[in-house]
Structures are given as C-alpha cells and as structure tokens.
Amino acid sequence: MSRPPQTPSSTSLRPIGLPRPIEVRADGDGRPVALTRTGTRGRRAAETPVESVEEVWRIAEAWWREAPQARTYYRVVLADGRPLSIFYDDALGTWSEQPY
C-alpha cells in the first residue's frame, strides 16, 4: 500500500538566500572598506576589512510601483580572502549581506 505524498508544514520550510543585515563602513564615494556582521545569537563580530571590491552592479526593479527597489551590489573580497556579496538598499538606507 502506498502512502499519500507528505506535505511539509510551514514550520519545516525555511527560505534560503535571504539577505542578512550588516554594518558597513564606506569611503567618501560610498564604497565599502570594512564590515561588521551579527551572529545568529545577536553577537557582533569584530570589524572585518574589505581587501578589494571585485565588481559593482546596480539593480532597479519595479520602478512603476509605489515602492520600487533600487540596490547597489558589491562583490567584495574580505581581508581573510573570503568573497562576499553585499548590497546597499537606496530606499531603506541599509546594508545587507546576500548569501547565494
């Protein structure tokens, strides 16, 4: 006898790749020079220098809506060699890490 397909409950589903807020120190041109992440328990990590900015791109979506999204993305390499994608949200004035 076969079982009917199981439907996962809403508590078992977890979205992936959601942006996480970070603190960024930027230079006079708005480019990131250091960042501070917050851990899962709310603890702030030490500030991490940005070694280089590898790529910059801008996204402007849904410009026809009341609240369009406009973000500037940066692909950075941290001082310890780790690559990271971060963005500045123009509408909210906040920085976030974008995991992939």
Secondary structure, 3 states (H helix, E strand, C coil): CCCCCCCCCCCCCCCCCCCEEEEEEECCCCCEEEEECECCCCCECCCEEEEEEEEEEEEEECCCCCCCEEEEEEEEEECCCCEEEEEEECCCCEEEECCC
